[in-house]
Amino acid sequence: MERVTWSLLFALAGMPAFEANDLLDKYSPFYYDWEGLQLGGTICAGLLCIVGLLFILSGKCKCKNNQKQSPLPE
């Protein structure tokens, strides 16, 4: 019985693959332009990296340890 259940599950899970006529159909709602998406992500990451470096080097980042350490109470 378990074997029949698994067979039916795999058959139903594979049905959408049989209905897909063209995997490169540009009018399909599930078509993605991977090259454009990769290029846009790389440009966005580069810009965020440059902005982060400019922020750190501008001196407005208070990441330095200029604060005096308070003595621990005993």
C-alpha positions as CSV (number, residue, x, y, z in Angstrom):
1,M,0.0,0.0,0.0
2,E,2.8,2.3,0.8
3,R,4.4,1.7,-2.6
4,V,1.1,2.7,-4.3
5,T,0.9,5.8,-2.2
6,W,4.4,6.9,-3.2
7,S,3.8,6.1,-6.8
8,L,0.6,8.2,-6.8
9,L,2.4,11.0,-5.0
10,F,5.3,11.1,-7.5
11,A,2.8,11.0,-10.4
12,L,0.8,13.9,-9.1
13,A,4.0,15.9,-8.3
14,G,5.3,15.3,-11.8
15,M,2.1,16.4,-13.6
16,P,3.1,20.1,-14.0
17,A,6.3,19.1,-15.8
18,F,4.2,17.3,-18.4
19,E,2.1,20.4,-19.0
20,A,5.1,22.7,-19.4
21,N,5.4,23.1,-23.2
22,D,8.3,25.5,-23.5
23,L,10.7,26.2,-20.7
24,L,11.9,29.3,-22.3
25,D,8.5,30.9,-22.9
26,K,9.1,34.6,-22.1
27,Y,5.5,35.3,-21.6
28,S,5.2,32.7,-18.8
29,P,4.7,34.1,-15.3
30,F,7.5,31.8,-14.1
31,Y,10.2,33.0,-16.6
32,Y,13.1,34.7,-15.0
33,D,15.9,36.7,-16.7
34,W,18.7,35.2,-14.7
35,E,21.5,37.2,-16.4
36,G,19.7,40.5,-15.7
37,L,19.0,39.5,-12.2
38,Q,22.6,38.5,-11.5
39,L,23.9,41.8,-13.1
40,G,21.4,43.9,-11.0
41,G,22.4,42.1,-7.8
42,T,26.1,42.6,-8.5
43,I,25.7,46.3,-9.2
44,C,23.6,46.7,-6.0
45,A,26.2,44.8,-3.9
46,G,29.0,46.9,-5.4
47,L,27.2,50.2,-4.7
48,L,26.4,49.1,-1.1
49,C,30.1,48.1,-0.6
50,I,31.3,51.5,-1.9
51,V,28.8,53.4,0.3
52,G,29.8,51.4,3.4
53,L,33.5,52.1,2.7
54,L,32.8,55.8,2.2
55,F,30.8,55.9,5.5
56,I,33.6,54.2,7.5
57,L,36.3,56.4,6.0
58,S,34.4,59.7,6.4
59,G,35.0,59.8,10.1
60,K,31.3,59.9,11.0
61,C,31.4,56.3,12.3
62,K,32.0,56.3,16.0
63,C,33.5,52.8,16.1
64,K,36.7,53.8,17.9
65,N,37.5,52.9,21.5
66,N,38.0,56.4,22.8
67,Q,35.8,55.8,25.8
68,K,37.4,55.4,29.2
69,Q,36.7,52.1,30.8
70,S,34.7,52.4,34.0
71,P,36.2,50.7,37.0
72,L,34.5,47.5,38.1
73,P,32.8,47.8,41.5
74,E,34.2,45.5,44.1
